[in-house]
Amino acid sequence: MAKRSLSQQLDELVDAVLAQPEVPEPALPPAEAKLAPLAHLAIRLRGLPRQDFKTRLKTDLERSANMATKPVMTTKVRPIPEGFRTVTPYLCVKDAAGAIEFYRKAFEATETLRLPMPDGRIGHAEIQIGKSRIMLSDEFPEMGAVSPPSVGGSPVDIHFYVEDVDAWGTRAMAAGARILVPVADQDYGERYGRLEDPFGHRWGFSTPLNEDRAQQVRETFYVATPYLVVADGAKAIDFYKEAFAATELMRLADPDGRIAHAELAIGDSVIMLSGAAAEYGRLSPQSLGGTPVTIHLYVENVDALASQAVEAGAKILRPVQDQFYGDRSGRFEDPFGHVWIVSAHIEDVTPEEIRHRLDGFMSRQAPAERQQGPTKRVKPIPEGFHTVTPYLTARQAPQLLEFLKGAFGAEELLRTTGAAGGMHAEVRIGDSKLMIGGGGAWRGTPMPTALHLYVSDTDAVYRHALELGATSIHEPMDQNYGERSAGVKDLAGNTWYIATKFGPQYIPEGLRSVNVYLHPRGADGVIDFLKRAFAADEVARYAGPDGTIYHAQVRIGDSVIEMGEAHGPYQPMPTMFYLYVEDADAWYRRALQAGATSISEPADQPYGDRKAGVKDPFDNVWYVATPIKHVPMS
């Protein structure tokens, strides 16, 4: 006998209820156990004068039966969103909009999503190249998102297998890419080329030379494959196996034992890796001081995998939590410096809804003074300060303060007791602020520095400084670079290059009244460190035929630091800086990754800043600070 459907059983049950005499326990046809209680309830209600009772009864029984047999969620969300693979490269670029246009021209990319931020930067974008999505965003140094120029390179290549590598290389060059390895046949059975795009990211392209090799890689045609450089290839392979359940597919070693090339499968994706080898241009994140490429990893159970990764040695950068765009994700750094976003997709959200939710998210993140009053949130740079503030320290701090007031017209803004004893003062000269510390009970080491001071009349300020006790370095003279300048040394050993720019404006565009001037040994190294540690932009460089840097300018935030290679009487003068940033903890970690050593870990200070201290490889001291509350100073 054929099994009766649930609908047939319900029909029979309703008919039986209506046909039975009104006795406590009428005879009913057989019914599944889950329907019996509902039938007995219906018996008690059948006498009600309702013409539509049969219809209502069947509907209610059917609804109850369905609810008893179905879960509340009738559809399961794929842990990997439609169009994605397990592994997705996430690029940080200095000009995301320009990069999207380049990838469109060079790689026939299609833009699938763009989320602009209120300041005009692209917070997140997605493009499709072949079978793969690639994520990208503009730089957000305050959040640790930096581009290849800021890091000084990249420890990650993006590799594609394509059907015609020559055509891809030609198109990329026409769009503006720089060839690193010309397309050529390789002895491992592929025709391969490598290039760098205008934004510093590196791409490799291969076409198999024979059908056997083509068959091996057929599934990876037009799939973006991250190629990671790690300090220790063998240890990295073991880590990825333990942390991400990777399966080793291939391992090739150099004669010295370093991993020359390896391939691992993670989910439906492959990652490639090699050990660091500077002589071949293979640099790890530790060597560069960071990475501009994040690896996005979709998994079934993000919480379980995150715990597994941390147990294997990963560091939590952002704990796992639900995100407004439909993922549950966390951000981690592996023991080799590569950054991973580990995610599970928990909700399908349309691009329109993502934009709507982003607007809501940004409104919640807006400065609290617009919603809760001005005291709820503190500006990341206090009023009147700039990103970089020179901090002059001297045994004769009070006398130095008086000298600056008399010689350069400095305005005293604050004088109090410093955290280490002695005096702490803040002064304004023109459009710039300086901090001064020392004197009294202070037992620190003085750090005199060199400063470029722009004034309206070099000769008058030079004479006045000498009258107040400064010693002359050189008298006023016209310079071939468009300034009249003089030099003095104050009583605390600080060097002041006093200058007036020719023309209607005596301060050059982009500079301020007071600018720090460094004389390091190895200016190239200082510039590289500042790029990696503090997202500095190189503004200008004037070098000799031998590469010696005579003059350079780098911009950090809204401030410029000048420098020229140490020579003759101009020798290194390590400087103390106060650096205001959005997130002192993040920038402290970044500085350490770039090669700085810790002086003090981030900590809240009684004067309202959260501050950390580092010393860079050139002995400059940086106090990285974020204001967290307003504290009146007196």
N, C-alpha and C positions, 0 to 999 in steps of 0.2 A: 504494500500500500504506500502510495507516495506521501512524503512528509508534507503536512499542511503548513502553509505560510502563516506568519504571525497575523497578517490581515484577515485570513480565513478564520483563524482561531478567535479573533476579536469579534467578527460578525456572528459566529455561532454563539459566543458567550453573551453578546448583547441580546440576540433573539431569545435565548434561553431565559435570561433574566426577565424579559418582558412577558414571556409566555407562562411563567410559573405562577401558581396560586400564591397568595400572600400567606405563606407559612414561614416560620423562623428559618428552616434550613431546607429550601427546595432542592430538588435534584438538578444538577447542572452537568453539562458535558465535560469531558476531561479537559483540563487547562494546565498550562505550565504553571509551576509554583509561583512565579513572579506575578501572574495575573489573578490568582485566587483571592488574595486580600482585597484587590480592587473590585472583584465581582461581589464579594460579601458587602462591601461598602455601598455598591450600586443598588443591592437589594433593599437596603434601608431607605434609599432615596427614590425608588421607582414610583412611589405613590404620589409624588409631587405633580401638580397639574401643569406639566410642561409639554407642549406639543412636539418640541424639538429634542425631547429627552434622548431618544435613540441616537440621533446624530451627535449631540453633545457628549453622551456617554462614550461612544466609540472614539471620538476625537480625544477626550481626556485620557481614556485607557491607552490609546495609541501613543500619545505624547509621553505618558508616564513610562510605558514600556520602552520607548526609544531612549528616554533619559536614563533608564536603568541599565541599558546595554551599550551606550555610547559615552566616551569621555567628554568633558566639557569643551576641550579644544578639539575641534573636528579636523583640523589640518595641522601638520607638523612643518615648522619652518626649517628649511635646509640650513645646516650649520655653515655651509659655504654659499654665499649669495649667487644668484644666477649670473653667469658671465665671468666668475672668478675661478681661480684654481687655489690649491692649498697655500702656495707661496706667491706673494705679490711684492715686487720691489716698490719702495716708496722713496721718491727722490725729493731732495730739498734743493731749490734753485734760487738764484738771486733775483731772477725776473721770471716768475712762473708764466705770466701771460706770453712773454716772448718765447719761452721754452715750448709752450704748447704749439705756437705757430711754427717754430722750427721743426718739432717732431711731426707736424702735419706735412710739411714740405719734404723733410728728409726721409721719414719712415712711413708715410701715408697713414699717420695716426688719425683717429677720429675722437673728438672730444665728447665724453659722455656725461660729465658732471663738472660744475665749477661753483664754488662757494666763496664769494668775495667777503672780505672783512670790512668793517666800517672805515678803516684807515686806507682802504684801497688794495691791500695785499690779498693774495689768494690764500685762503685758509686751508682749502682742500680742493683738489681737482682729480679727475680720472680720465684717462685716455685709453683707447683700444688700439693695440698694434698687433696685427695678426690675430692669434688666438688668445692673446693675453691682455689683461688690464694692467695699467701702470698708474700708481698714485703719485701725486706730486703736490708741493706747496711752495709758497715763498719762504724766505728765511724768517724765522722767529727766534733770534738769538736768546731772547729772554726766556724761551722755553726749551733751549738746547737744540733747536732746529737750525742747522747751519749748512751753507752751500760749499761746494768744493773750493772756490777761491778763499773762503774764510778758513777752511781747515788746511788748505795748502795741497789739496789733491783728494783722491778717493781710494779707499781700500776695497771697493766693490766695482766690478764691471757688470754690465748687463749683456748676456750672450743670447744671440738668436741663431737658429738654424733656418736658412732660407733656401729657396730653389735657385737663386741667381745672385751670388754674393757680389759679383762685379757690378750688377745693376744697382744694388743697394749702396755700395760704396760710392759709385758715381753720383747718385742722387744726393747722398749725404754731403759729399764735398761741394756740390753745387749749392746746397743750402747753407754752407758755412762751416762744416765740420773740418777738423784738423786730423790728418792721417798720422797715426802712431806706428802702425805696421801695415805696409802696403799689401793689398790682396795678392796672394801667391799660393801655389800648391804646397802643402805640408806633407812631411813623410809619414804622418799618421793617417793619411787617407782623406784629408779634407782640403778644400781651398778656403783660406781664412784671411781676414783683414781686421784691423782694430783701429778705432778712431776715437777722438775726443770731441764732444759737441761744444758749441760756443759757451756753454755754462759750466764746463769742467767735468761733466759726467762722461764715463768711458763705455764704449760699446764694442763688442766683438761679434763678427758675423762669419758664419761657415756654411759651405755647401759641400756635401759628400762627393767624392770623386768617383766612386764606383757604387754599383747597385747593392753590394753586400753592406757597405757602410751606410748607404741611404736607408736600407731596410732597418738597420739598428736604430737610427735616429728618427725614423718616419713620424713617430708619435710626438716628437718634440719640434717638428717644423713650426715656425712662426710662434713659438712659445718663449716668453722672456725667462731666462735662467740667470739668477744672481750668481756671480763668481766672486767669492770672498777670499781676501788675503788675511791670513792669521799668523800670529807669531810662532805658533807651534802646530803644524798641520796634524800630526798624529794625535795630540791631545784634543784638538778641536773635533776630530772625527769621533773620538770616544765620547766627548761631551754631547755632541749632537745626537748620537745614538741614545745616550742615557736621558737627555733632557727632552728631546723631541721625537723619540722613537724612530730615528732615521735608520735607513738600511744602506750599508756601504755597497756601492756598485763597482767602483774602480779605485785603484790607488797606484800611483806611479811616483817613485822617489828619485831625487837627484843623487849623484854619486856620494855626496856628503851626508845623505840620509834625510834631508829635508823633503817634504812632500812637494813634488813638482806639480802634480795634478791629481785631484780626487773628485769623485762624484758620489753623491748621496741622494737617496730617494726619501722624500717626506710627503706622505699622502700621495696625491697624484702629480707631484712636482719633483723636479731635480734641482739640487744646488751643486755648484762646483766650488772647489776651494784649492788653494795652494799655500804653502808656507811662505813667510816673508823672505824676500831676497832683494835687498836694496840695489845690488848690481844689475838686476833685471827689471828694476822699477816696480818691484812687488813690495808695497809698503802696507803695514798693518795699521789698524786704528790707533794702537799705542804709539807707533812711530809718528803718525800725523797729528795725534792729539784729538781724535774724534772721527766721525764718519758722517757724510752727507746723505747716506742711503740707509733707510730702515727696511728691515725685512718684515713684511706683514704675513702672519701665519694663521690661517683659519683651521680650527680644530673642532671636534665634537664636544669636548668637555673642557672649556677654558680654565676652570678653577683647578681641575685635576692636573692638567698639563702645566699650569703655572707653578703649582706646588712641586711637581716633578722637576721642573727646570731650576727652581730655587734650591732644591735639595741637591741637584747636580752641580750647583755653583753659580747660577745666574744671580744678578743683583736686581732688585725691584726698583724701577724708576717711577712707575705709577702703578698702584695696586689695581687688581681686577675690579671693574665696576660696570654697571649698565651705562650705555652711551645713548645720547639722543638720536643718533642716526641708525639705531636698530642692532647694534652689536654689543656684546659684553666683552670687554677687552682690558688688558693691562699692558704695560710697557716694561721691558726688561733689557738689561745689558748682559751679554754673555761674558765669560772670563777672558775673552780675546778682544773685547771692545766693540763688538758688533751689537747693534740695537735691534730688538725684535718687538713687534706689537703682536701679541697672541690674542686671538679673538674667536668667539663663536657668534654666529649670526642668530639672533633671537627674535627678530621682528622684521618683516618686509615693510620698508618705508619708501614711499615714492620720492623722487628728487624734489618735487614741490613741497611735500611734507617735511623733508629734511631742511629745506631752506626756511620753512615756517618755524620749525623747532630751533634752528640756529638763531633766528631773530630773537626768539624767546630766551634762548640761552645767553645771547650777548646782552640782552636787556637786563638779565639778572646779574651779569658780570659788570655792568656799567658802574662807573664811580658812584659809590654810595652817597656822596654828597648830593647827587641829583635826586635821590630817593629817600634818604634817611638823615640828611643833614651833613654839613661839611666835616664834622668831627669823626664820622664813621670810617672814612678811608683816607689815607695819607698819600699825597703825591709821591711817585717814586724818586723824584728829584726835588728837594726842598726849594722853596721860592728864592730866586736870586742865584742859585747854584747852577752848575752845568754838570755834564756827565763826569768829567774828570776835574778834580780839584787838587792842585799841588799842596803838599803839606810840608812846610819848612820847619825843621827842628834845630834848635840851637841852645847852647848853654846860656847865651845872653838873649833869651827870647823877649823879655820886656824891652831891652834896648833895640833889638831888631824891629819890634813893632813901632817904636818911636821913630826909628830911621825911615821906615816905609811911609809913615805919615808925613814926615817932614820932606823927604826927598821926592816921593812919587805921588803925594797927595792922597795916600790911602785913607779910607774912612774906617775907623774902628767900629765894628758891629757887635762884637761880643768879646768879653774877657772873663774867664772863669778858671776853676781848678781842673786840670786834666785828669783823665782816668788813671794815669800813672804818676800822679803828683805833678807839681810844677804848674805851668800856665797853659791854658788852651785859649786861643784867640782866633777870631775870624775878622778879616778885613776885606774891603772892596777897593779895587783899583780899576777905574774906568768901568768896563762892563764885566769884569772878572772878580771872582772871590778867591781868596787864599786862606788856608788855615796855618796857624803858627803854634808850635808847642815847644816846651822845654823850660829851662830856668828853674829856680826854686829847688824843690825836692826831687826834681826829675833826674833820673840816673841812666837815661837811655843814651844811645849813640847818635850824635849829631849827623844829619844827612843834608849837607849843603847841596844845592843844585844850580843849574843854569836855566835862566828864564829869558824869553824874548819879550821885551816891553815896548809896546807901540805908544808913542806920544806925539803931540802936535808939534813939538819943537825939541829935537834931539839935543841941540847945543845947550839950551837953557837947562834942561833936566840933567844933563851930564855935569854941568858946572855946579848945580845945586847939590847933586849927590856928593861931589868931591868936597864941597864946603861942609857937609854934614858927616864927613869921616870916611867916605868910600875911597878906594884906591883905583887909579886908572889902569885899564887893560889896553885900551887904545883910544885915541882922541877921535872926535867926530870926523867922518870922511864920507864922501859920496861913493856908493858901490855900483858896480856895473849891472847889478840885478834890480836896480830901480829904487834904492833906499839910501838915506843918509843915516849912518849908524855910528855908535860909540859903545865902549864897553867899560864897566866898572865892577869891582868886587866889594860887597858890603862887609861890615864888621864880623858877620857870622860865616863868611866864606862863600856866600851865594854869588854867582856870576849873573850880571844883568846886561843883556845885549839891548841897548836903548836904540830905537829906530823910528824913523818917520818915512813912510812911503811917499814917493813923489806922486803928485796929482791931487785931485780934489779930496780924496779920502786918505787919511794918513795910516789907516789900518787896512792891510790887504784883505780882499774878499775871502771869506772863509775862516779867517783868524780872529782872535780877540785881543783885548788890551794886553793880557798876560798869557803866554804860551810856554809850556815846558820845552826845553831844548836839551836833548840827550847827546852825549858823546860816547857811544859804546864802542867796544872792540867787537866787530862783527855786527854791523848795523843790519845786515841781511837777516841774521838770526833773530834780532829783536823784532823786526817787522814780521817775520814768520810767526814768532810767538804771539805777538799782539793779535794777529789774524786768528790764530787757533784758539787763543784763550779768551779774547774779548771782542771777537767779530769785527776787528778793525778793517777799515778800507784804506788801501794805499792811494793817497791823493796825488803825490808827486814824488819823483825820484830823479836825481841828477847824479850820474855816475861817470867815472873816468874810464878810459879804455881797458884798464885792468879790473874793472868792476867795482872799484872803491866808491862807496856812496859818499859824495860830498854834501848832499843835502837831500832830505826826504821828509815827507809829511804823511802821517796816517791819521785817519779820523776814527774816533770811538764815540758813538752816539753823536752829541752835538759839539764835541771838543776835538781839537787837533793837537797832536804831539809832533814836534819837529825833532830832527836828529841829523847828525853828520858823524862820519867815522872819526874815532879818536886819532889825533895827530898833533905833533908839536906840543904847545902849551895846553891844548884842548884835550884833556884826558878824561876818562870815565868819572862821572859823578852820580853814583846810584841815588835815585830819587824816591821819595815817599809820595804815593798818590792815594787820594780818597776817591773811590769809583762808585757812583750811584747807579744801581741797576734795579730791574723789576723783581728779581728773585735772587737774593744773595746766596742761598744754598746751591741753586743750579749753577750760577757763575763760579762759585768757589770750586765745585766739582769739575767744571770745565777747565778752569785754570790748572788744577792739579793734573788733569789728563794731558794738558799741553806741556807739562814739564815743570810747573811751579812746585815749590815745597810749602807745606802748611806752617803758618805761624800760629794761627788760632782758628778753631772750627767755628762755624756759624753759631752765634748766640745773641739773644736779645740784650740790649744795653739800656741802662737806666735813662739815657738821654733820648730814647725813642727810636733808635736804629737797631736793626738786626744786622750784625757785622761779622765778617770773617777776614782773616789776614793771610796773605801768601807772599812768598818771595820768589821772583822769577829767576830764570837761570843767569841773569845779568846783574843780580843783587838789588834790583829795584823792589821796593815794598809796595804792595797793593792792599789797601783796606777796602774790601768789597762790601757795600752797605745798601740796605733797603729800609727806608723809613717805615715804621709800623704803627707809630702813634705820635701825636704831637705833644711835646713836653716843653713848656716855657723855659727858656734859658735866661739866666741873669748873671 
